[in-house]
Amino acid sequence: MPTLALPIHAASLTDAVVEAVRDGVQARELVADEVYSVYQLAELLGVSRSPVREAMLRLAEAGLVEIVRNRGFRVVVPSSRDVEEIFEVRLALEPAAAARAARLGCPDAVTCLAAMDDAAARADEPALWAADRALHRALLVASGNRRAAAIVEQLRATTALLGPPSTATGRSLADICAEHRPIVEAVVAGDADAADAAMRDHLEHTCFLLTQG
């Protein structure tokens, strides 16, 4: 029987169910070769079936689950080609955003990297994962494009189904921090070209590890 938990800070009950399912897949509590019913998920999370149905529809629209008629839903783990397409989109958005953040400034980048370093020192992978997401979002928001930040967050939710950052790519937590440091240093220095290049290197390397490594 899967073990799932509702997050406490979600904006709505449906959002909480969406996050719980994503976390369950990432933790391998929900697996791709099983069909789960709405009733089963509602019972596991202690909620009614209505927010579960809404969450499943939202996840299906995002391509994270497949609705199985009259039975429930099945988790859809992204293929290598899915991952490549996701990183093509991220490469179109994030290096340019990092360059613009370097020109405009992004004080939050230093805070996020410090949080990543602290999490790595404590071997707290969930905290590092959260700080990693916060850093990428901070750079996109600092570039002036909140819509791009929302798009990237959704894309990251799909690749997160492959597992935590160290497990999925074979990198240590310290490796992940080290890969982000040149991005932040370039942003702090106001070096747009270096920020663009560092972000591009990071994304291309991650894509390679997820698809071929």
N, C-alpha and C positions, 0 to 999 in steps of 0.2 A: 504494500500500500504506500503510495507516494506521501512524502511529508512536505506540506506547503504552508506558508505563513503569509498573512496579509501585511503589507507595509503600513506603518502608522501615520505617515505624512502624505499620503496620496490625496489628490484634489477631490476625488470622488470614489465611490465604492467600485465603479467600473474600472477606473484607473488603477485601483488597488489590485483588482483581480488580474488585469493585464500585467502588472508588474510581478505579481505572485507567479503567474504562469511563466513569464520570461525567466525569473529566478529559478523556478523549478526545472526548466529545461537546462539552464546553464549548470545547475548542480546535479544534473542527470537523474533527478527525481521523476521527471516526465521524459519519456524516451520516444524516439521516432516510430518504432514499430508497434506501438500500442494505440488503441482507440479508447479515448476517455469520454465518458458521458457528462453532460451538463449537470445532471443530478449528482454524480460522483464528485465532481469538482466543487459544487455548491456545499456538499456535506463536508468535504475536506477543509474548506475555508470557513465554514460556519456562516454562510450567507444564503440569501434566496437565489433561485435560479435566474431571475431577471437580470441582475448585473453580470452574471456569468455568461448568459446568452449575448448580451451587449458586448462584453469583452471579447468573446469568441469571434463575433462579426468583425470587430475592429482588428483583431489579430489576423483574421482571414484576409481582410482587405490589404493588410501590410505584407501578406505572404508568409506569415510565421506559423499559421496552422491551416489545415485543410478540413473543411466541414465534411463529415461523413453522414450522409442522409439517414435520418431515423436512428442514428447510433451515437453521434457526438462529434468529436474532432480528433485529428491526428496531427502531431507536431511535424513541421516541415523543416528539416535541417538544411541550411543552404549548401548548394553544390559549389565546386571550385569555380565554375563559370559565374554563379551568383556572386561569389566573393569578388571576382575580377571586375564585374560590372559595378559593384558597390564602390570599389576603390577607384574605378575610373571617374565616378561622380565625385568622390571625395577629393581626388587629385585636381579636379576642375574647380573646386571651391576652396579648399583649405590652404594650399600654398599662397595663393593670392591674398587670402584673408590674413595670413600671418604677416605677409609683406605690408599690408595696409595697417595692421595693428602695430607694426614696428614704426611706421610713420606717425601714427596717431597716439600711440602709447597704450599700454595695457598693464596697469599695476597689478591686477589680479593674477597675471601669469606667474609672477614671482611667488605669490602666496600658494597657488596651486602646485607649483613644483616643490615648494617646501613641504606641503602636505604629502606629496608623493614620496619624497625622501624619508619623511618621518614614518610613513606607512611601511616602506621597504625595510627600514631599520627595525621595526617591530614585527616584521613578517606578517603584516595585516593585509592580505591580498584584497579583500573587499574594499577596504579603505583606499588602497592604491588605485583600484579600478574606478572608484568614485572620483578621486582626485584627478585621474587621467581624463575622465569625461569632462570634469569641470574645467580643466585647462583648455581642451579643444573648444569647448563652448565659449570660454572667456575670450579667446582669440577671435572667434567668429563674431561674437557680439561687439567686441572692440573695433572690428573692421566696419561696423555699421550695418550688418546684415543678420538680423535676428531670424529671418525666414531660413537662411542658409543654416543657421545653428540648429533649427528644428529639424531640417532635412537630414543633417548629419547625425543628429541624435537618433532618429528613426533608423538610419542605415546601420549605425553602431549596434542598435538593439538586435538587428538580424545577425550580424557577425558574432555577437555575444553568445548566440545559441551554440557556437562551436566550442564554448568553454571559456574559463577565465583566461586572461591575457598570457600568463606564464604557461599554463597547461596547453593552450591551443597553439602557441608559437614556439615553445621550447626555450623561451627567455626567462632569466631570473627576474625578480622584482628590481634588483639593482640595474640589470641590463635595460629594463624598460625606462627607468628614471634617466639613465645615461643617454638614452636615445632622444629624450625630450629636452635635455639640458641645452644643447646647441640652439634649439628653437627659441627657448626663453632668453638665452644670452643674446641672441641676435635681436630679439624684440626689445630688450632692455637697452641695447646699444643703439637702437634706432636704425639698424642695418637691414633694410627691406630685402635686398637681394639675398643676404645670408639667411634671413628668416624663411624666405620662399624656398631656398635650396634645402635647408635643414628639414622643413616640413615635408618637402617632396621625398627626400631620402627616407625619412621615417615611415611615410605611408607606403612607399614602394617596397621597403624592406618587410614591413608587416604583411603586405599582400603576398609577397613571395613566400614567407614562412607559412601563411595560412593555406596557400594553394599548392605549394611544392615542397615545402620544408619537411 
